[in-house]
Structures are given as C-alpha cells and as structure tokens.
Amino acid sequence: MDNYPDAKREDVSVDSIKVKISGNVENPYDFTYADFVENETVIVAPYYNCRKKSEVKVYNGVPVALVLAKAKPREGSSRLIALGIDGYKKACVLKDLMADQDAIITPDYHCLQLISKNEAISNWVRYLVELEVE
C-alpha cells in the first residue's frame, strides 16, 4: 500500500505515513501524524513485555476523536472500522470512540497504531492505514 512506503524498512518515518479517513463523512481526507502533532496527548495503558508480564507504558498520541471530528461523520453513522496494512480490522462503536479520551493514534517504531487503554491490547490496530466511518 502507498500509505507505508517500504514499510519493512527501519528508516521509515512516521511523518511519511498517510492514514485515509473514508466512508460516511462529509470531509474525507488523508493525514499524517505531523498534521495533528500539536494536539498530542498522553495516556498510560497496559503493555506486555516479551516475557508476557503486564506492565504499564506511557503513550503519546493524537486523539482519535479529533481526527474524526475534522472528517465530520454524517448523521446516522454508527461505527468505525480501523484497518491495518496487514488486513486486520477492528470495528468500534463510533459514539463510544468519539467519547473515549484515551483512544489515540500513536507512533510505534515505524508505524502508527490505534490504541485505547479501555480496549484489550489484542484489539489495537498496528500499521494503521484507514479509518472508515459507516
């Protein structure tokens, strides 16, 4: 996908990664992390290290609600599909996600991921490429 130029390369900057906002919105657009970095926030969420021990980690990221507000979801929209480059999809209730102050898009090594401390880590979407409003 064009969103992740040479995604497996270690020198890929998260600022070069584009995420598409599509679907039932008035203002579909593509964005990079740099477009919203001035609105960066911090959350503390679970993290599982390589020994599968639960720890907590501090994550910097931009609020998903802010990114979606710019797209202006149309009346009647009820869910958001977050799509990773590998085809992994996570469906979320749009109203709940818009109200979740701990749902963020955060840089993680050489990708962007959608996370929330209110969701199990197995539901987080890595290598985020699209947010589709339905």
C-alpha positions as CSV (number, residue, x, y, z in Angstrom):
1,M,0.0,0.0,0.0
2,D,1.1,3.5,-0.7
3,N,0.5,4.6,2.9
4,Y,3.6,2.8,4.1
5,P,6.4,3.3,1.7
6,D,8.8,0.4,2.2
7,A,7.0,-0.5,5.5
8,K,9.6,-3.1,6.5
9,R,12.5,-0.6,6.3
10,E,13.7,0.7,9.7
11,D,14.3,4.2,8.4
12,V,10.6,4.9,7.6
13,S,9.5,8.0,9.5
14,V,6.0,8.0,10.9
15,D,5.7,11.5,9.5
16,S,5.7,10.0,6.0
17,I,2.8,7.6,6.7
18,K,-0.6,8.6,5.5
19,V,-3.9,7.4,7.0
20,K,-7.1,7.7,5.0
21,I,-10.4,8.8,6.5
22,S,-13.2,7.5,4.4
23,G,-16.8,6.3,4.3
24,N,-19.9,8.2,5.6
25,V,-18.1,11.5,6.3
26,E,-18.6,15.0,4.8
27,N,-14.8,15.6,4.6
28,P,-12.8,12.5,3.6
29,Y,-9.1,13.2,3.8
30,D,-5.7,11.7,4.2
31,F,-3.5,12.8,7.2
32,T,-0.1,12.2,8.6
33,Y,0.8,12.2,12.3
34,A,2.6,15.5,11.8
35,D,-0.7,17.1,10.8
36,F,-2.0,16.7,14.4
37,V,1.2,16.5,16.5
38,E,0.4,19.9,18.2
39,N,-2.6,18.2,19.7
40,E,-0.6,15.3,21.1
41,T,-1.8,13.9,24.4
42,V,-0.5,11.3,26.9
43,I,-2.2,8.1,28.2
44,V,-1.0,5.3,30.4
45,A,-2.0,1.9,29.2
46,P,-1.2,-1.8,29.7
47,Y,1.8,-3.2,27.9
48,Y,3.0,-6.8,27.7
49,N,6.8,-7.2,27.5
50,C,8.4,-10.2,25.8
51,R,8.0,-12.3,28.9
52,K,4.2,-11.7,28.8
53,K,4.4,-9.8,32.0
54,S,1.8,-7.0,32.3
55,E,3.3,-3.5,32.8
56,V,2.2,0.0,32.1
57,K,3.6,2.2,29.5
58,V,3.2,5.9,28.7
59,Y,2.0,6.6,25.1
60,N,2.0,9.9,23.3
61,G,-0.6,10.2,20.6
62,V,-3.3,12.3,18.9
63,P,-6.9,11.8,20.0
64,V,-9.0,9.7,17.5
65,A,-12.0,11.9,18.2
66,L,-10.1,15.0,17.0
67,V,-9.0,13.3,13.7
68,L,-12.6,12.1,13.2
69,A,-14.2,15.5,14.0
70,K,-12.3,17.0,11.1
71,A,-13.8,14.4,8.8
72,K,-17.3,15.3,10.1
73,P,-19.1,11.9,10.3
74,R,-22.6,12.2,8.8
75,E,-25.7,11.8,10.9
76,G,-26.7,8.1,11.2
77,S,-23.0,6.9,11.2
78,S,-22.7,4.2,13.9
79,R,-19.4,2.6,13.7
80,L,-15.7,3.0,12.7
81,I,-13.6,0.3,11.0
82,A,-9.9,0.7,11.7
83,L,-7.8,-1.1,9.1
84,G,-4.2,-2.2,9.3
85,I,-1.9,-2.7,6.3
86,D,-2.0,-6.5,7.1
87,G,-5.8,-6.6,6.6
88,Y,-6.6,-6.7,10.3
89,K,-9.8,-4.8,11.0
90,K,-11.3,-3.6,14.3
91,A,-14.9,-2.4,14.4
92,C,-15.8,0.2,17.1
93,V,-19.0,1.9,18.1
94,L,-18.4,5.4,16.7
95,K,-20.2,7.2,19.5
96,D,-18.1,5.4,22.1
97,L,-14.9,6.0,20.3
98,M,-15.7,9.7,19.9
99,A,-16.2,10.0,23.7
100,D,-13.1,7.9,24.6
101,Q,-10.5,10.5,25.6
102,D,-8.0,7.6,25.9
103,A,-8.3,6.4,22.2
104,I,-5.3,7.7,20.4
105,I,-3.3,7.2,17.2
106,T,0.3,6.8,18.4
107,P,3.6,6.2,16.7
108,D,5.1,2.8,17.4
109,Y,8.5,2.2,16.0
110,H,8.0,2.6,12.2
111,C,4.2,2.6,12.1
112,L,1.1,4.2,13.5
113,Q,-1.3,2.3,15.7
114,L,-4.8,3.0,17.1
115,I,-4.9,2.2,20.8
116,S,-7.0,2.8,23.9
117,K,-6.4,1.9,27.5
118,N,-10.1,0.9,27.5
119,E,-9.6,-1.8,24.9
120,A,-7.6,-5.1,25.2
121,I,-4.2,-4.8,23.7
122,S,-5.2,-7.6,21.3
123,N,-7.8,-5.1,19.8
124,W,-5.2,-2.4,19.0
125,V,-4.6,-1.9,15.3
126,R,-0.9,-1.6,14.2
127,Y,0.2,-0.3,10.8
128,L,-2.9,1.8,10.6
129,V,-3.8,2.7,7.0
130,E,-7.5,3.6,7.1
131,L,-10.4,4.8,9.3
132,E,-13.7,4.1,7.6
133,V,-16.9,5.5,9.1
134,E,-20.1,3.5,8.5
